[in-house]
Amino acid sequence: MHLLTKSSEYQYKPSLVFRCDYHIIWCSKYRRPVLTGAIAERLKSLVYEKQEEYGYEVHEVEVMPDHVHLVAGFNPQRAPTLIVGNIKGYTAHILRKEFPKLRSRLPCLWTRSKLISTTGGVTLDVLKQYVESQKGV
């Protein structure tokens, strides 16, 4: 008996059914508060833009002045560190090209580090609320 239905939150690929959600955080170089205004809005759109190509699904993204929170689902056949590296590389390239002040203020946009945590026992709604609540911090 097949217990998973197409209406569930699982994703279906040939010979694979999965749901792998992660909370990812990465910071601007030197934690400089450069991710504001138009830069923050463009960053969000860039993160959404590459979902299909890089193999992730954005559940929530929030940009703080010096760091980014991303809650996303990843295909388990792809390494989360590689996907996050792709996102950081792509966003840095485009943002630094479109906003020259980023090139003059920072040698590179992102630190090399990142936090990648499975959502585990926490519901996706709780994570979305947490990320949303960070706006005022």
C-alpha positions in Angstrom: 0.0 0.0 0.0 1.4 3.4 -1.0 1.0 5.8 1.9 2.3 8.9 0.2 -0.1 10.9 -2.0 0.8 13.4 -4.7 -0.9 16.1 -2.5 1.6 15.5 0.4 4.6 17.7 0.8 7.0 15.1 -0.6 8.7 15.5 -3.9 8.7 12.7 -6.5 11.5 11.8 -8.8 12.0 8.6 -10.7 12.7 5.9 -8.1 12.9 8.6 -5.3 10.4 10.2 -2.9 11.9 12.8 -0.5 11.5 15.8 1.7 14.8 17.3 2.9 14.4 20.8 4.3 17.3 22.9 5.6 17.8 26.2 7.4 20.8 27.9 5.9 22.5 31.1 7.2 25.5 32.9 5.6 27.0 36.3 6.4 28.5 39.2 4.5 32.2 39.5 4.6 33.3 41.1 7.9 29.6 41.1 8.8 29.3 44.5 7.1 25.7 45.7 7.0 25.5 46.1 3.2 22.4 43.9 2.6 19.8 46.6 2.7 17.2 48.3 0.4 17.5 47.5 -3.3 20.5 45.1 -2.6 18.4 43.0 -0.2 15.4 42.9 -2.6 17.6 41.9 -5.6 19.3 39.2 -3.5 15.9 37.6 -2.6 14.9 37.6 -6.3 18.3 36.0 -7.3 17.8 33.2 -4.7 14.4 32.4 -6.1 15.7 32.7 -9.7 18.0 29.7 -9.5 15.8 27.1 -7.7 15.2 24.8 -10.6 18.7 25.0 -12.1 20.5 24.4 -8.7 18.0 21.8 -7.4 16.3 23.5 -4.4 12.9 24.9 -3.4 12.7 28.1 -1.4 10.3 28.0 1.5 11.3 31.3 3.1 14.2 33.7 2.6 14.9 36.7 4.7 17.8 39.2 4.3 19.2 40.9 7.3 21.8 43.8 6.9 24.7 41.4 7.5 23.4 37.9 6.9 20.8 35.8 5.1 18.4 33.2 6.4 17.2 30.6 3.8 14.8 27.8 4.5 14.7 25.5 1.5 14.1 21.9 0.4 17.0 20.2 -1.4 17.1 17.1 -3.6 19.1 14.5 -1.5 21.0 13.5 -4.6 22.8 16.8 -4.5 25.2 17.9 -1.7 23.8 20.9 0.3 27.2 22.5 0.6 27.5 22.5 -3.2 24.1 24.0 -3.7 24.7 26.7 -1.1 28.1 27.4 -2.7 26.4 27.8 -6.0 23.8 30.2 -4.5 26.5 32.3 -2.8 28.7 32.4 -5.9 25.9 33.4 -8.2 24.4 36.1 -6.0 27.8 37.6 -5.2 28.7 37.8 -8.9 25.4 39.5 -9.9 25.1 41.8 -6.9 28.7 43.0 -7.2 28.1 43.7 -10.9 24.8 45.5 -10.4 25.9 47.4 -7.3 29.5 48.7 -7.7 29.6 50.1 -4.2 29.8 46.4 -3.0 33.1 46.0 -4.9 34.6 49.1 -3.3 33.5 48.2 0.2 34.4 44.5 0.3 37.0 42.3 -1.3 34.3 39.6 -1.7 30.6 39.7 -0.7 30.3 36.6 1.4 32.4 34.9 4.1 33.5 31.3 3.3 31.5 29.9 6.1 27.8 28.9 6.3 25.4 27.2 8.7 23.4 24.3 7.2 21.0 22.6 9.6 18.2 20.1 8.9 14.9 21.3 10.1 14.5 18.1 12.0 11.6 18.1 14.5 10.8 21.7 14.0 7.9 22.3 11.6 8.4 24.4 8.5 5.8 26.9 9.8 7.8 27.4 13.0 10.9 28.1 10.9 9.1 30.5 8.7 7.8 32.4 11.7 11.3 32.5 13.2 12.8 33.8 9.9 10.0 36.4 9.6 10.5 37.5 13.2 14.2 38.3 12.4 13.2 41.3 10.3 13.0 43.6 13.4 16.2 42.4 15.0 
